Amino acid sequence: MAVTTDDDVTERVGQFEMRVCFGEPTPESEARWNRRADVLAAWLIELWERRQREIAERN
């Protein structure tokens, strides 16, 4: 994976040229990131709890 901090880097993919850059934060984008963080945290907690139950059942 290539990581760069140069905002003017354009990548060619087939016949397309692409450039990825950060947009200005908006209330909608902040809410979207917060929802993603909540969903990820809930998934990790569920996974951890499932593993804890499996360990408890084996003992």
C-alpha positions as CSV (number, residue, x, y, z in Angstrom):
1,M,0.0,0.0,0.0
2,A,1.4,3.4,-1.0
3,V,0.9,6.3,1.3
4,T,1.6,9.9,0.3
5,T,0.9,13.3,1.7
6,D,1.1,15.1,-1.6
7,D,-2.4,16.4,-2.5
8,D,-1.6,16.7,-6.2
9,V,-0.8,13.0,-6.8
10,T,-3.0,11.5,-9.6
11,E,-3.1,7.7,-10.1
12,R,-4.0,6.2,-13.4
13,V,-6.2,3.1,-13.2
14,G,-6.9,1.7,-16.7
15,Q,-8.3,4.5,-18.7
16,F,-9.2,6.6,-15.6
17,E,-7.1,9.1,-13.7
18,M,-8.0,9.4,-10.0
19,R,-7.1,11.7,-7.2
20,V,-8.3,11.2,-3.6
21,C,-8.3,14.1,-1.3
22,F,-10.0,15.1,1.9
23,G,-13.2,17.2,1.8
24,E,-14.2,19.9,4.2
25,P,-16.0,18.4,7.3
26,T,-19.7,18.9,7.3
27,P,-22.3,18.1,10.0
28,E,-23.4,15.1,7.9
29,S,-19.8,13.8,7.5
30,E,-19.2,14.1,11.3
31,A,-22.5,12.2,12.0
32,R,-21.5,9.5,9.5
33,W,-18.0,9.1,11.1
34,N,-19.7,8.9,14.6
35,R,-22.1,6.2,13.4
36,R,-19.2,4.2,11.9
37,A,-17.3,4.5,15.2
38,D,-20.4,3.4,17.1
39,V,-21.0,0.4,14.8
40,L,-17.3,-0.7,15.0
41,A,-17.2,-0.4,18.8
42,A,-20.5,-2.4,19.1
43,W,-19.1,-5.1,16.8
44,L,-15.8,-5.3,18.7
45,I,-17.6,-5.6,22.1
46,E,-19.9,-8.3,20.7
47,L,-16.9,-10.2,19.4
48,W,-15.1,-9.9,22.7
49,E,-18.2,-11.0,24.7
50,R,-18.6,-14.0,22.3
51,R,-15.0,-15.0,22.9
52,Q,-15.4,-14.6,26.7
53,R,-18.5,-16.9,26.6
54,E,-16.6,-19.5,24.5
55,I,-13.8,-19.5,27.0
56,A,-16.2,-19.8,29.9
57,E,-18.0,-22.7,28.3
58,R,-14.7,-24.6,27.8
59,N,-13.7,-24.3,31.4
